[in-house]
Amino acid sequence: MRLAALWDRLGGISDSDSVRALEDDPSEVEEISPLESLIKHGLIALRVYELSFDRGHHHRAVKSLKEARVRFSDFPWAHYAIGMAYARGPEVQIPHQIGYRHRMVHALSLAEGWARTELRRAVELDLTLADAALELAALGLASHSHRTLEAAREALLTVIEVGAGGLQAWVAL
């Protein structure tokens, strides 16, 4: 199972019942590793939260993705996924490709710092993970935090230098 493909697939689903149905989809016959399973459950819970704003789903997403990051700390997607969960959670709420979300409540929240740290780590582990750099840029723009904007600039330059991110990374820079 490719996690990027799963995340793209989830982004194209606009009702939470259809997202929940993917949790135990029998058509998913491919064997998945414990890491992929944790991240899959976390991404599904995160997408349900994005559609329903049910904080219970956000809590489940963070719990699953934190476990993935702790157990598989050298895997870039573990950091990217938990970074997204923090950045898109109820405390920060940044705009993203499916539409504008609530504005940030605090100038600098703990969740923003955690998101920044995890997204930077994802790019450090995989220099081609442009989506993590782009998520970091969106977080920086939403928060107006100099530290986050600088981290985003560094991450975008990194992915551009290795030829990843394409035009979207250049525009974000």
N, C-alpha and C positions, 0 to 999 in steps of 0.2 A: 504494500500500500504506500502510495506516495502522499505525504502529508500536505504538500503544496497543492496537489490535485484535490485532496479532500477539502482543504480550506477554500479553494476556488469554487468547488461544488456547493459547499455550504453557503457561500456568498450569493449564489444564484437562487437560493430558496428563500421565499419571502413569507412563509408561514411556519410557526413553531411546531405544529403537529408533524409536518413533513420532515423537519429537522430531527425531531425526536424519533421518528420512524427509522432513521439511519442508525440509531444506537445498536439495534440488534437485527439489522437487515440480513435476512438469510441469503440474499444474492451476493453478499460480500463473503465469498467462499475462500478468498485468499487468506492464508495464515498470516497473522500479524504478531510482531514481537510484543513483549510486555511494555516496552517503551512506546511503541506505536499505539498500543491499546490505551495507555494512560493519556497520551496526547490526543488521541481520537475522542475519548470521552470528554476531555477538557474542552476541546474545540467545539464539540457539539453543544455542551452546556453553555459555552460563551456565546455561540450563535443564537441559542434559545434566549439567553439574557438580552442580546441585542434586539431581538424581535419583541420580547415581552416585558422587558425591564423588571423581571422577577429577580430580586436579589438572591434568592435561594439558588438559582441557576448560576449566578455569578460566583457565589460561594463554592458551589460544586466544581466549577471550572478552575478556580484558583487552587482548591485543594488537590485536584487531580494533576494540574500542571506543576504545582510546587513539588509534588511527589516525583514527577518525571524529572524535574530539574535536579532534585537532590540525588536521585538514584542514577541518573545518567548525565552528570554535570559537564561532560565533554561533548555532548550532542547539541549542536547549534539550535535545532528546532525546539528543544526543551526550553531554552532561554527565550527564543523568539515568541513562543506561544504564551509563556507566563508574562512576558513583557507586554504582549497585546492585551492579555486579561487585565493587567493593572491599568494600562493606558485607556482601555475602553470601558472600565468599570464605573460604578456609580460615583466614585470620588473625583475622577478626572474628567471623563466624558469628552473626548475630542471629536472633531468632524472626521469623517472617513468616506470612502467611496460609495457607501449606500445611503449617504445623506447626513445632514447636520444633526448632531446630538446636543445634549444640554451643555451649557457653558460650564467652565471650570468654576467651582465654588471658592477654592482657596488659591492664592497666588502660587504657593508651593505646597503640595501635599506629600505625605509619605508615599502614597501610591505613585505619584509622578516620579519621585526619586527612584523607587523600585523599578518602575517601567524603564526609566532611562538606563539604569544599571544593567538590567536584563537584555534590553535591545542592543546596547553597546557590546555586551559579552557575546551575543549571537553573531554580530558582525566580526568580532575578533576571532571567533572559532571558524567562521565560514565567510571569507572575504567576498564571496559572490552572493550572499544573502541580502540582496538589494531591498527586499520588502521590509526587513528589519530597519534598515537605514531610512526608508521612506516613512515608516511608522514613527520613528524617532523624530523625523522632521515635522510631521503633523503634530506630534506632542509638543515640540518646541514652539511651533507657531501658535498653538492653542494656549499654552501656558505663559508665553512671553518671558520664559525663564532663560537668562543668558547662558547658564550652565547647560541646559538642555539644547538650546540652539547651537552652542559650540560643539556639543557631543554629536548632534545631527550633522553639522558641517563636516566634522572629521570622518564620521561613518560614511557619508555620501562621497567624500573624496576617495576614501578607501575603495568603495565598490566601483567607482568610476575608473580608478587607476587599474583595476584588474579586468576592466571591460564589461562589468555587470551593470545592471540597472537601466541601461539605454537612455533614451531621451527623458524619461520620467525622472531619473536621478539628476540629470543636468538641470532640468526645470526646477526641481525641488531645491537644488543648491543655490 
